[in-house]
Amino acid sequence: MSETTIDITKNVLVNYKDITNWFLLIVIIVIGGINYRKDILLSKKIESFKADLTKREIKFTRHTELQIECLKALYDQIVTLHFSFTNFTNPPYNTHELLQKQIETFHFEFDKTLIFTHRNKILLTDEITNKMKVLHEKYKRINEVSRDEIILLTSILEYPDPNNTQYHYITTAGEENFIKQRIEKLRKLPDVQTFENDIKELREEIEIYFKTLVS
């Protein structure tokens, strides 16, 4: 195109009276100007697109970083909750004080986990929050039963009345046997039997999503 323009310009200089050459030169100049303007506009659009893309990448990177931090903290809390549930259903030894402590610890850890998920819901996937909802529904029913257990254990410890049938049973059969029976009763609850598996599924869901973010 540039060679053609040069040739036509030479012809115009040599044959300046030739209208055809002037016309072609003007057309080429106009087209060149239009193309130049298009190139400038295209260049500006490309630069604007790059700038927007950079901003989006920065936003995405920051959001991903927040998600990673959130998942690490949540996973740590879920593991602690898992251990507290295991200790609650399988205490190392059977006493009133220990069972009551394990129940209270389990309640504390679950409440802590629930608050964390609510505060960080915007960083969690629907799959994670839905699995947490399943745990919460089961926990509410477990909580009611275990609270009754605490009331029973407390009443026996604080009011060792010989006329109390439970107290009489403990003194004759032994505290360990009594606590074993209370634990077995809790283990037979449908929600207790499936609760640990739900925790494992939640942990696995967090693990999978975490790996997609860091890989």
Residue pairs with C-beta under 8 A, 6 or more apart in sequence:
1 28
4 28
5 25
5 28
5 32
8 21
8 24
8 25
8 28
9 25
11 18
11 21
12 18
12 21
12 22
12 25
15 21
16 22
63 123
64 213
66 123
67 123
67 213
68 210
68 213
68 214
70 120
70 123
70 124
71 123
71 124
71 206
71 209
71 210
71 213
72 210
73 116
74 113
74 116
74 117
74 120
74 124
74 128
74 206
75 203
75 206
75 207
75 210
77 109
77 112
77 113
77 116
78 113
78 199
78 202
78 203
78 206
79 203
80 109
81 106
81 109
81 110
81 112
81 113
81 199
82 196
82 199
82 200
82 203
84 102
84 105
84 106
84 108
84 109
84 110
85 106
85 195
85 196
85 199
86 196
87 102
87 105
87 106
88 102
88 103
88 105
88 106
88 146
88 186
89 183
89 186
89 187
89 192
89 196
91 98
91 99
91 102
91 179
91 183
92 98
93 176
94 175
94 176
94 177
94 179
94 180
94 183
95 175
95 176
95 179
96 153
96 156
96 157
96 175
96 179
97 157
99 149
99 153
99 179
99 182
99 183
100 149
100 150
100 153
100 154
103 146
103 149
103 150
104 150
106 146
107 143
107 146
110 135
110 139
110 143
113 132
114 132
114 136
114 139
117 124
117 128
117 129
117 132
121 129
125 205
125 209
127 205
127 209
128 202
128 205
128 206
128 209
131 198
131 201
131 202
131 205
132 202
134 198
135 195
135 198
135 199
135 202
138 191
138 194
138 195
138 198
139 191
139 195
141 189
141 191
142 189
142 191
142 192
142 195
145 186
145 189
146 186
149 182
149 186
152 166
152 182
153 182
156 164
156 166
156 167
156 170
159 167
160 167
161 167
162 168
166 178
169 178
170 178
186 192
187 193
